[in-house]
Amino acid sequence: MAQRISQFFEQYVKGIYFPELRFTDILEILIITFLIYQIMVWIKNTKAWMLMRGILALAGFILVAAILQMHTILWLAKEAAAVMAVAAVVVFQPELRRGLEKLGEKQMLTSMLPFDSKERVRFSDETVDGIVRAVFSMSKVKTGALIVVEQLIQLTEYESTGIQMDCLISSQVLVNIFEHNTPLHDGAIIVRNDRIVAATCYLPLSDNMELSKDLGTRHRAAVGMSEVSDAMIVVVSEETGGVSVAQGGRLSRNLTEAELRERFHAIQQRKHSKNPANILVEKLKKGRHDDDKKAEK
């Protein structure tokens, strides 16, 4: 056994060539290290972590087979490598999609270049006030509700699962929608800007096993929606009347009216923040306008 291990290291390790390191090589190593770390953190916070542990265990088994020179197992691993690469893409498809969406949310290019200087219309203070008043009005009488507040990622695919609407938000409208024995009370509504765009929408349920067992389908749907999008989901419990908010796969329970308003104001501040590139363009335009005025004088 010891002889085989020493032969393995003599064959594969002894003749390794270490090139001369340059500054760019060190920078490249640091960048790759940072990317690998970010990928590992992302994987650990998703359902792919258990799958990754299985892949690492399989890789360790193949390493042992290489040390012990198990030629049949090595041949099978070599032949199955291409198939396993395709299978990994299929298995990790939801996580890969969410990872790319997260990358798109960062808007790295648009923060440096003025590709899109047009700002989208965002929900107003009247909309926030209407949602908050309706939520706590329903909380008092234990009327279940599920409100999805759209942010950067458009929820068109989930919007199509419900009934299309185009309605301004008010507390009276929201209370009427979620009232028992009404056609639209079942499912979630989707809020885009200052309007309700769909009702009775179906949301994906979360598979997170760490969620409390006393949570029902409504709360699991809220967490599941927050896992696949950047939306903020407000939930009113039909059993307890408690108000909860799901964001980024996390559920905050039993919020007060002030805490819920604070969540909405945090979104408003983030949405209304200006692109640094657009600010620079505006300053350049203003400077040119001032120069033109001086030239006319």
C-alpha positions as CSV (number, residue, x, y, z in Angstrom):
1,M,0.0,0.0,0.0
2,A,2.8,2.5,1.0
3,Q,4.8,1.5,-2.1
4,R,1.8,2.3,-4.4
5,I,1.2,5.7,-2.7
6,S,4.9,6.6,-3.1
7,Q,4.8,5.4,-6.8
8,F,1.8,7.6,-7.4
9,F,3.5,10.7,-6.0
10,E,6.7,10.0,-7.9
11,Q,4.8,9.6,-11.1
12,Y,2.4,12.6,-10.8
13,V,4.0,15.0,-8.3
14,K,7.8,14.8,-8.7
15,G,8.0,16.2,-12.2
16,I,5.7,19.2,-11.7
17,Y,7.1,22.4,-13.2
18,F,6.7,25.6,-11.2
19,P,6.9,28.6,-13.6
20,E,8.2,32.0,-12.6
21,L,5.5,34.1,-11.0
22,R,4.6,37.6,-12.3
23,F,2.4,40.3,-10.9
24,T,-0.4,39.4,-13.4
25,D,-0.2,35.7,-12.3
26,I,-0.7,36.7,-8.6
27,L,-3.6,38.9,-9.6
28,E,-5.1,36.1,-11.7
29,I,-4.8,33.7,-8.7
30,L,-6.5,36.2,-6.4
31,I,-9.4,36.7,-8.9
32,I,-9.9,33.0,-9.3
33,T,-9.7,32.4,-5.6
34,F,-12.3,35.1,-5.0
35,L,-14.6,33.6,-7.7
36,I,-14.3,30.1,-6.3
37,Y,-15.1,31.4,-2.8
38,Q,-18.2,33.3,-4.1
39,I,-19.4,30.2,-5.9
40,M,-18.9,28.0,-2.8
41,V,-20.8,30.6,-0.7
42,W,-23.6,30.7,-3.3
43,I,-23.8,26.9,-3.5
44,K,-23.9,26.5,0.3
45,N,-27.0,28.8,0.5
46,T,-28.9,26.7,-2.1
47,K,-30.3,23.2,-2.4
48,A,-27.2,22.4,-4.6
49,W,-25.1,22.0,-1.4
50,M,-26.1,18.4,-0.8
51,L,-25.6,17.5,-4.4
52,M,-22.1,19.1,-4.3
53,R,-21.3,17.1,-1.3
54,G,-22.2,13.9,-3.2
55,I,-20.0,15.0,-6.1
56,L,-17.1,15.7,-3.8
57,A,-17.5,12.2,-2.2
58,L,-17.5,10.7,-5.7
59,A,-14.4,12.6,-6.6
60,G,-12.7,11.3,-3.4
61,F,-13.6,7.8,-4.4
62,I,-12.1,8.2,-7.8
63,L,-8.9,9.6,-6.3
64,V,-8.6,6.5,-4.1
65,A,-9.2,4.4,-7.2
66,A,-6.4,6.2,-8.9
67,I,-4.0,5.7,-6.0
68,L,-4.8,2.0,-5.8
69,Q,-4.7,1.7,-9.7
70,M,-8.2,0.4,-10.1
71,H,-8.2,0.5,-13.8
72,T,-11.8,-0.5,-14.4
73,I,-13.2,2.2,-12.1
74,L,-10.9,4.8,-13.7
75,W,-12.0,3.7,-17.2
76,L,-15.7,4.0,-16.2
77,A,-15.1,7.4,-14.7
78,K,-13.2,8.6,-17.8
79,E,-16.0,7.4,-20.2
80,A,-18.7,8.9,-18.0
81,A,-17.1,12.3,-17.5
82,A,-18.8,13.9,-20.5
83,V,-22.2,12.5,-19.6
84,M,-21.8,13.6,-16.0
85,A,-20.9,17.2,-17.1
86,V,-24.2,17.4,-19.1
87,A,-26.1,15.8,-16.1
88,A,-24.6,18.4,-13.7
89,V,-26.0,21.2,-15.9
90,V,-29.5,19.5,-15.9
91,V,-29.4,18.8,-12.1
92,F,-28.2,22.3,-11.2
93,Q,-30.4,24.1,-13.7
94,P,-32.6,26.0,-11.2
95,E,-29.6,27.0,-9.2
96,L,-27.6,28.1,-12.3
97,R,-30.5,30.1,-13.4
98,R,-30.9,31.8,-10.1
99,G,-27.2,32.5,-10.0
100,L,-27.3,34.2,-13.3
101,E,-30.3,36.2,-12.2
102,K,-28.4,37.4,-9.1
103,L,-25.5,38.4,-11.4
104,G,-27.9,40.4,-13.5
105,E,-29.4,42.1,-10.4
106,K,-26.0,43.6,-9.6
107,Q,-26.1,45.6,-12.8
108,M,-22.3,45.9,-13.0
109,L,-22.3,47.1,-16.6
110,T,-25.1,49.6,-16.3
111,S,-23.5,51.1,-13.2
112,M,-20.4,51.9,-15.2
113,L,-21.9,52.8,-18.6
114,P,-25.0,54.9,-19.4
115,F,-26.7,52.2,-21.4
116,D,-30.1,53.0,-19.9
117,S,-30.8,56.4,-18.6
118,K,-34.5,55.9,-18.5
119,E,-35.8,55.3,-15.0
120,R,-38.8,53.0,-14.4
121,V,-41.8,54.2,-12.6
122,R,-41.9,53.0,-9.0
123,F,-44.6,52.6,-6.5
124,S,-45.6,55.8,-4.6
125,D,-46.1,56.5,-0.9
126,E,-49.9,56.2,-1.5
127,T,-49.4,52.7,-2.7
128,V,-47.3,51.8,0.4
129,D,-49.9,53.3,2.6
130,G,-52.7,51.4,0.9
131,I,-50.9,48.1,1.2
132,V,-49.9,48.5,4.8
133,R,-53.4,49.6,5.9
134,A,-55.0,46.7,4.0
135,V,-52.5,44.2,5.4
136,F,-53.2,45.1,9.1
137,S,-56.9,45.5,8.5
138,M,-56.9,41.9,7.3
139,S,-54.6,40.9,10.1
140,K,-57.2,42.0,12.7
141,V,-59.9,39.7,11.3
142,K,-57.5,36.9,10.3
143,T,-58.0,37.1,6.6
144,G,-55.3,35.3,4.7
145,A,-53.4,37.3,2.1
146,L,-50.4,36.9,-0.2
147,I,-49.0,40.0,-1.9
148,V,-46.0,39.9,-4.2
149,V,-44.2,43.2,-4.7
150,E,-42.2,43.1,-7.9
151,Q,-38.7,44.6,-8.1
152,L,-36.1,44.3,-10.8
153,I,-37.0,40.8,-12.0
154,Q,-40.2,40.8,-13.9
155,L,-42.6,38.1,-12.8
156,T,-44.4,37.6,-16.2
157,E,-44.3,33.8,-16.0
158,Y,-46.1,33.8,-12.7
159,E,-48.4,36.6,-13.7
160,S,-49.7,34.3,-16.5
161,T,-50.8,31.7,-14.0
162,G,-53.5,34.0,-12.6
163,I,-56.2,36.4,-13.8
164,Q,-54.9,39.5,-15.6
165,M,-55.8,42.8,-13.9
166,D,-54.9,46.5,-14.3
167,C,-56.0,48.2,-11.1
168,L,-54.7,51.0,-8.9
169,I,-53.8,49.9,-5.4
170,S,-56.0,50.9,-2.5
171,S,-56.7,49.3,0.9
172,Q,-60.3,48.8,-0.1
173,V,-59.4,47.0,-3.3
174,L,-57.0,44.7,-1.5
175,V,-59.4,43.8,1.3
176,N,-62.1,43.1,-1.2
177,I,-59.8,40.8,-3.3
178,F,-58.8,38.6,-0.3
179,E,-62.2,38.5,1.3
180,H,-63.5,35.0,1.8
181,N,-65.8,33.5,-0.8
182,T,-64.8,36.0,-3.5
183,P,-63.5,34.8,-7.0
184,L,-60.0,36.3,-6.5
185,H,-59.2,35.5,-2.9
186,D,-57.3,32.3,-3.5
187,G,-53.7,32.6,-4.5
188,A,-51.4,35.6,-4.7
189,I,-51.6,39.0,-6.3
190,I,-48.7,40.6,-8.1
191,V,-48.0,44.3,-7.7
192,R,-46.0,46.2,-10.3
193,N,-45.3,49.9,-9.7
194,D,-48.6,51.4,-8.5
195,R,-50.9,48.7,-10.0
196,I,-52.2,45.2,-9.4
197,V,-51.4,43.3,-12.6
198,A,-52.6,39.8,-11.7
199,A,-54.6,37.9,-9.0
200,T,-55.0,34.3,-8.0
201,C,-51.4,33.6,-9.1
202,Y,-49.7,30.3,-8.3
203,L,-46.3,30.6,-6.7
204,P,-43.5,27.9,-6.3
205,L,-43.3,26.2,-2.9
206,S,-40.1,26.2,-1.0
207,D,-38.2,22.9,-0.4
208,N,-36.3,24.4,2.5
209,M,-36.4,21.8,5.3
210,E,-35.3,24.4,7.9
211,L,-38.7,26.2,7.8
212,S,-40.9,25.8,10.8
213,K,-43.4,22.9,10.5
214,D,-46.3,25.1,11.7
215,L,-46.0,27.2,8.5
216,G,-48.7,26.5,5.9
217,T,-48.8,26.5,2.1
218,R,-49.1,30.3,2.0
219,H,-45.9,31.0,3.8
220,R,-44.0,28.3,1.9
221,A,-45.2,29.8,-1.3
222,A,-43.9,33.2,-0.2
223,V,-40.5,31.8,0.7
224,G,-40.4,29.9,-2.5
225,M,-41.1,33.0,-4.5
226,S,-38.4,34.9,-2.7
227,E,-35.9,32.1,-3.6
228,V,-36.5,32.4,-7.3
229,S,-36.8,36.2,-7.6
230,D,-35.9,39.5,-5.9
231,A,-39.5,40.3,-5.0
232,M,-40.8,41.1,-1.6
233,I,-43.7,39.0,-0.5
234,V,-46.1,40.1,2.3
235,V,-48.1,37.3,4.0
236,V,-51.0,37.5,6.3
237,S,-51.7,34.3,8.3
238,E,-55.2,33.0,8.2
239,E,-54.7,31.1,11.5
240,T,-52.9,33.7,13.7
241,G,-53.3,37.0,11.8
242,G,-49.6,37.5,11.9
243,V,-47.9,39.6,9.2
244,S,-44.7,38.2,7.7
245,V,-42.3,39.2,4.9
246,A,-40.2,36.9,2.7
247,Q,-37.1,38.3,0.9
248,G,-34.1,36.4,-0.4
249,G,-35.3,33.1,0.8
250,R,-35.7,34.3,4.4
251,L,-39.0,34.8,6.3
252,S,-39.4,37.5,8.9
253,R,-42.5,36.8,11.0
254,N,-44.9,38.9,13.2
255,L,-43.9,42.3,11.9
256,T,-45.4,45.5,13.3
257,E,-46.9,48.2,11.1
258,A,-43.8,50.3,11.5
259,E,-41.5,47.5,10.5
260,L,-43.5,46.7,7.4
261,R,-43.4,50.4,6.4
262,E,-39.6,50.4,6.9
263,R,-39.3,47.4,4.5
264,F,-41.2,49.3,1.8
265,H,-39.2,52.5,2.4
266,A,-36.0,50.5,2.1
267,I,-37.1,49.3,-1.3
268,Q,-38.1,52.8,-2.4
269,Q,-34.8,54.2,-1.5
270,R,-32.9,51.5,-3.4
271,K,-35.1,51.8,-6.4
272,H,-34.9,55.6,-6.6
273,S,-31.1,55.7,-6.3
274,K,-29.6,57.1,-9.5
275,N,-27.1,55.4,-11.7
276,P,-23.6,57.0,-11.1
277,A,-23.0,57.0,-14.9
278,N,-26.3,58.9,-15.5
279,I,-25.3,61.5,-12.8
280,L,-22.0,62.0,-14.7
281,V,-23.8,62.4,-18.0
282,E,-26.1,64.9,-16.5
283,K,-23.2,66.9,-15.1
284,L,-21.5,66.9,-18.5
285,K,-24.6,68.1,-20.2
286,K,-25.0,70.8,-17.6
287,G,-21.4,71.9,-18.1
288,R,-21.8,72.1,-21.9
289,H,-25.0,74.1,-21.4
290,D,-23.2,76.6,-19.2
291,D,-20.3,76.9,-21.7
292,D,-22.8,77.6,-24.5
293,K,-24.4,80.4,-22.4
294,K,-21.0,81.9,-21.7
295,A,-20.1,81.8,-25.4
296,E,-23.4,83.6,-26.3
297,K,-22.5,86.3,-23.9
